[in-house]
């Protein structure tokens, strides 16, 4: 049995949902060589690059073998770099 709501309740729920969408201005994007890329993708690629650089440094220093789960550590470094760049660049 389907629940039916009063028209007044449906109206106010729809009004609340539509007012929440009023602040949407579009996705932040960057023009790179004539193509628009989402800013989150640029930040994610920079975070992955940071993670690869950190892996090379950890491998050269011998600390990579000491890490219990290197994949999780590299993932955390990539996420931290991505979020930090997002906050510094787009805030």
C-alpha positions in Angstrom: 0.0 0.0 0.0 1.5 3.3 -1.1 1.7 6.2 1.3 -0.1 9.3 0.1 0.9 12.7 1.4 -1.2 15.8 1.5 -0.7 18.3 -1.3 0.6 20.9 1.2 3.3 18.5 2.4 4.3 17.6 -1.1 4.5 21.3 -2.0 6.7 22.2 1.0 9.0 19.2 0.3 9.4 20.2 -3.3 10.0 23.9 -2.3 12.7 22.8 0.1 14.4 20.6 -2.5 14.3 23.3 -5.1 15.7 26.0 -2.7 18.6 23.7 -1.9 19.5 23.7 -5.6 19.5 27.5 -5.9 23.1 27.7 -4.8 24.4 25.5 -7.6 26.4 27.6 -10.0 28.1 24.9 -12.1 31.1 22.7 -11.6 34.5 24.4 -11.2 36.5 23.6 -14.3 39.9 24.6 -15.8 40.7 25.3 -19.4 43.7 23.1 -20.3 44.8 23.2 -23.9 41.3 24.2 -25.1 39.4 21.5 -23.2 37.6 22.1 -19.9 38.6 19.6 -17.2 36.8 19.4 -13.8 39.0 20.9 -11.1 38.7 17.7 -9.0 40.3 15.7 -11.7 43.3 18.1 -11.9 43.7 17.9 -8.1 43.4 14.1 -8.2 46.1 13.9 -10.8 48.4 16.1 -8.7 47.7 14.0 -5.7 48.6 10.8 -7.6 51.8 12.5 -8.8 52.6 13.5 -5.2 52.0 9.9 -4.1 54.4 8.6 -6.8 57.1 11.1 -5.8 56.7 10.0 -2.1 57.0 6.4 -3.2 60.2 7.0 -5.0 61.6 8.9 -1.9 60.5 6.1 0.5 61.9 3.4 -1.8 65.3 5.3 -2.0 65.5 5.7 1.7 64.5 2.1 2.5 61.4 3.1 4.5 59.0 1.5 2.0 59.9 -2.0 3.2 59.1 -1.0 6.8 55.5 0.1 6.0 53.0 -2.6 7.0 50.6 -1.8 4.2 52.3 0.4 1.6 49.3 0.7 -0.7 47.1 2.2 2.0 49.9 4.7 2.9 50.3 5.7 -0.7 46.5 6.1 -1.0 46.5 8.3 2.1 49.3 10.5 0.7 47.4 10.8 -2.6 44.2 11.8 -0.8 45.9 14.2 1.5 47.6 15.9 -1.5 44.4 16.0 -3.4 42.4 17.6 -0.6 45.2 20.0 0.3 45.5 21.2 -3.3 41.7 21.6 -3.5 41.6 23.7 -0.4 44.6 25.9 -1.3 43.7 26.3 -5.0 39.9 26.6 -5.0 38.9 28.0 -1.7 
